[in-house]
Amino acid sequence: MVVSKRSLWDLFEDEYDAAVVYGDRAGDDVLHEGPVRIRASGWVELPSGRLLSPEAVHHIDTREP
């Protein structure tokens, strides 16, 4: 039997190498630029380990090729 080290939640998470996280609709409030991981719970994880609440994030633009 093969046992995966990945969690079932990993299937519902996304990672982007280039993204911009905005805190407002107009795009004036940039919370982060760079790599992010969007957790299945809606929280946004930054490379430093810091988490941004879904209530703090208005939208995320990805810049993937």
Residue pairs with C-beta under 8 A, 6 or more apart in sequence:
9 39
9 40
12 40
13 37
13 38
13 39
13 40
14 37
14 38
15 35
15 36
15 37
15 38
16 35
16 36
16 37
16 38
16 60
16 62
16 63
16 64
17 35
17 64
18 34
18 35
18 62
18 63
18 64
19 32
19 33
19 34
19 35
19 36
19 60
19 61
19 62
19 63
20 30
20 32
20 33
20 60
20 61
20 63
21 30
21 31
21 32
21 33
21 36
21 44
21 52
21 57
21 60
22 29
22 30
22 31
22 57
22 58
22 59
22 60
22 61
23 29
23 30
23 31
23 56
23 57
23 58
24 58
25 58
25 59
29 58
31 52
31 56
31 57
32 44
32 46
32 52
34 46
34 47
35 46
35 47
36 44
36 45
36 46
36 60
37 44
37 45
38 44
38 45
38 60
39 45
39 51
41 54
42 54
43 51
43 52
43 53
43 54
44 51
44 52
44 54
44 57
44 60
45 51
45 52
46 52
